[in-house]
Amino acid sequence: MAKTDNDDRMKRIVETAEDHFDRAVLKVTAPGGEGRSSFRLHFDDMDVIATFRPNFRRTHLEAHVLEELRTYCDDTPEVLGVVGEIMFQSDVGRRRLNQEIVRHESAGQLDLAAQAVASIFRYQSAARKSDLHEMMPHLGTNKNWIDNVVGAISALQPYSMGISDSFDGTAAREAVAQPGRQFVKWDCRSGNAAIGKDGKLRWFDFEYAGLRHGAEDFAWLIGDEAWPIAPDQMVDVMIDCFDPECGHDIGAYLEYLSIYQTFHCVQRFKLIVKEAQKRGWLSKQRVRKYDDAGVHPEFAAQICQVGAYFSAQAKVTAPLTRNFEGARDSFLEILKEGRSLKSA
């Protein structure tokens, strides 16, 4: 975004906020960088998040989602007003989960993971008590989307071996296709949750919310390449926090999670490779600070390790395990050599 456009946008946000809250904005900061849609407004006695998205319809939908969820849970921001294209919401905290979790040892990390998982189950439960199922869009339903999700496995081939003939693409597409019955936030990477001054973890950025199976939100969290907890430990956390009211038997739920997680990991891997070829490798600190794609060879290897684990849990995805393991080893070698993927 050009600097002039950004300045005009910022001026509009500040003027709207001062009029809406009837007090002066003392300072504006950009937690995710100036190119993002949300800014922290600092007043004399409080901080507020102002969200100004390119698509005002998405902003209004997000505001409605948050208002509905807050009726039944305290795991999301509170809407403080919507003025035209700008939404004001409570500041859920500056300690983002993706940065906070690496400050802890193993026990502390598992505790934060349990808080994050339990919080997702709670807002999904809150959604079931609301009318959101009547008006939210159904996600990932068209054939092209499903074909692209499964077909992306070709991205693993240059870094491993060929896809096994035993992989049944038709069966995989059928397994991924799920009717939209459960509310999902969608982008549940750990950079989209924060711990507030009250010590509570809350999720934010609900602009892509819709309806699907429900396990997709956990796939986003576990399949966040910067997430430091081993996949088998995350399965234990899922079992401990599982909500039996979610409409699925836990065995079937975990099987679907394993299948969907496999293809989600492929998507993240594909994005990492694409960005590494375009921008070169980024530091892990930068990735966490700006909630960027995990463009670091260690993160690429990590997402392959997660994919290897989950693909091995289901018959339909088991033939892909060797590809994930091969790609993981390739990126560990790239890390060791300090080799760049950036195109000349």
N, C-alpha and C positions, 0 to 999 in steps of 0.2 A: 504494500500500500504506500503511495506517495506521501511524503512528509506533510504536504499541504492538506491533503485529504484527511490524514490522521489528526492533524491539528484542528481542522474544522469539526471532525467527529468528536474529538475530546471536548472542544468548546461547547458543542451541543449537549453532550452528556452532563457537563458541569452546570450549565445554565438550567437544564431540565431538573437536575437533582436539587439545586438550590431553591428552585421554585416549588418543587414537590415537598421537600422537607422543611422549607422555610428557615434555612440556616446556611451559612457559608461553608463551602468545601475548602478545607485548608491545604489539602495535598491529594494528588492522584498517583497511584502506582499501578504497575502492570505485572501481576504475579506470574503470568505465563509468557510475558514478552509483549511488546507493543503491537504486534501483528494479530493478537488474539481478540476475541469478542468481549471479554470481561475485564473490568478494571476495579481496583479497590479505591473507594472514595473515603477519605479521612475527614471526618467532622470533629468538632471539639470534644464530643462525648461518645462517639461511636464510629465504627467503620461499616461501610455498606458496599456490596458488590453491585456494580452497574453492568448489565449485559445488553449489548447493542449488536445484534446479529444481522448479517446481510439479508436474511429472510425473516421478515417480521411475523409471518404466519407461524414459523417454527418457534419464535419467541413467545407468541401468545399461547401456543399449544404447551410449551414447557411450563409457562406460568400456571395454566390450568392443571397440569399434572402435579406440580408441586403443591398447589392448594388442596387438591384431592388427597394426596398422600399425607400431608401434614394434619389432616383431620383425624387420622388414625395412627400416626407414628411420629417420632421425633428423630428420624434418620436422614432428613433432607433439609435444605434451606427453607426459610420462611419467606414468602413473597411479601415485599413491603410496598408494592405498587407497580403498575404498568402504565407508562405514559407514552402513547404512540408506539414507537418501535423499541423503546427502552424499558427493560425490566430491572427493578431494584429488588435485591434479595439480601437476606441476612448473611453476614460473613461467618462461615462455618469454621474458620481457623486458618492459621498460616502454616501449621505443621502438616504439610502434605504427606500422605501415607507412603508414597514412593521414596521420600527422603527420610521420614521418621523411622521406617522399618530397618534401614541399614545402620541405624544408630544403636540397635539392640543386639544382644546375644540371642542364641537360639530360642530360649524359653520366652523371652520378650517378643520375638518375632512371631512365634506361634500364637501368643496371646493376641497380638494385633491382627493376625490372620483370622483368628476365631471371631474377633469383633467385626471384621469386614464381612465375613461370610454370614454371620448372624444378622448383620444390618441389612444385607441384601434380602435374606429370607423375610425380614420384618417388613421392608417396604413392598415386597411382592405380596405379602399377606394383607397389607394395608390397601393395596390396589384391588384385591379381590373383594374388599368391603365397599369399594367405591363403584362408580359407574364407568370407570375408564375402559373396561372391556367392551363397552358399547360404542366407543367412538375413536379408540386408538387405531392407527394403521397396522395392518398385518405385515410383518417383516419377513424378507427372504422367502417369498412364496412363488415367484415366477421362475419358469424353467431356466432362463438365461442365468439368473443369479445362482441357482443350484449347480448348473453346469460349470460356471466359472469357479465356484468354491471347490468342487471336486477336481476339475481339470487343472487347477493350479499346482497339482502335485508334480507337474513337469518341471517346476522351478527347482526341485531337489536333484534332478538328474545330472546337471553339470558338476555337482559336488559329491555325487555318490555313484550309484550304478543305475542301470535301466530299471524302470518300474516292472515288477514281476508280472508275468502272464497270469498269475493266480489272483491278481487284484481285479475284482469285479466292480467296474465303474457304475454299472446299472444298479447293483445292490447298494453301493455307497450313496448314490443320489437318492434312492428310495429311503435310506436310513436318515439322511440329512433333512429331507423334506418333512416338515412338521407343521401342523395347523397352529395358528396363533391363538392359543387359549390362555396364556399366562403373560402378565405384564413383564416387560424387560426394560431396563434402563438403556441397555445395549453397550455403551462404551464404559466398561467397569475396569479400565486400567487403574493401577494404584495411584496414579497422579490425579485421579478424579475423586479422591476422598481426602478428607483432612480431619485432624483432631482439634477440637475447639478449646477455649480457655476452661471450659467445664470438664475437659477430659474425654468428651464423647466423640466418637468417630461418626461422621456423616458423609454421605455421597452428594455430589453436585454435578452439574452439566447433564441435564435430562433432555436435551434437544432432539436426540435420536430415538427416544423411547417409542415403544410399540408393543405388539403382541407376538409371542412365539412360544416355544416349549417352556422356557424359564431357565434352563441350565446354561443358556448362552451367556448370561451375566457372569456366571462363575468361570466360564471358559475365557472371557476377557480378562478376568483377574488372574487366574492361574497361567494363562497364556500371555501375560505381560512379560516380555523378555527381560525386564529389569526386576522382576519379582524374585526374591532370593530364596524362597522356600521350595524344597524338593517336592516333586509332584506326588510321591507316595504319602508324604506328610500332609499335603493339601487334601488328599482323599480322606485321610483320617479326620481332618478338621471338618470336611463336608459331612462325614458320617455323624460326628459328634453334634453338629449344628443343624442337621437335616430337619426340615419342617414336614411332618407327616400329613399336614393339611394342604400341601401344595398340589395334590391331585395325582401324584405318581407314587408307585412303589419304589422304595429306595434302590432295589436292584436294577430295575428298568431305568431309573433316573440316572444312575451312575454309568450304565451301559451307553445311554444316549450321550451323556457328557463326554465319555471317552471318544466316541465317534466324532462328535462335533468338535471337541477339543483338538483332535488330530488335524482336521482341515483348517481350523482357526490358526494353529501353529504354522501351517503351510503359508497362510496369508501373511502372518507376521514376518516369517522368514523371507518371503518374496519381497515385502516392503523394505526390509533391512538391506537386502542385496541391491535393490533398485536405488535406494538412497545412498548406499556406499559407493555405487558406481557413479552417481551424480555428484555427491558432495565430498566423498572421502569419509574416513572414519571420524567419529566424534568422540569426545571424552565421556566417560560414564557419568562424571559430575554434571556435564552440560545436559546430558539426556535427562537426568533426574530433575535438575533445576527448572528446565523449561518443558518438562513432560513431553519430550521429543521422542520420535521413533528410536529404538535402541540400536543405533548405527555404530556398533562396536563389535569386533569379532567375538568377544567373550559373550555378549548378549545373543549373537547369532548361534553360537554353540549351545547356549542355555535353552533357547527356544527349540532347538533340535532335540535336546535331551528330553524336554517336556513332551515333544511330539513322539519320540521313541517310546516313552513310558506309556502314554495313553493309547497309541496305536496298537500296542501289544495286548491291550485289555479286551479288544473286540475282534471277532473273527473277520469282519468285513475290512478292517483297517490293518490287521496284522501283517499283510504282505509289504506294508510301507515302512515297517520298523527298521529294516536294514538300510533303507534310504535315509531315514533320519539319523541313524547311527553313523553312516558314511559321511553325511553332510556335517554332522557334529565334529567328527575327527578332522575333516577338511578345514573347518574354521578354527579349530584348536591349533592346527599347523600354521594357518595364516596368522594367527595371533603370535605364535612362537617366532615366525619369520619376520613379523612386522610388515607384512605385505599389504599394499593398498589395492583396492578394486576400482579405484577411480579411473574413469575413461580419460584417455589423453585428449 
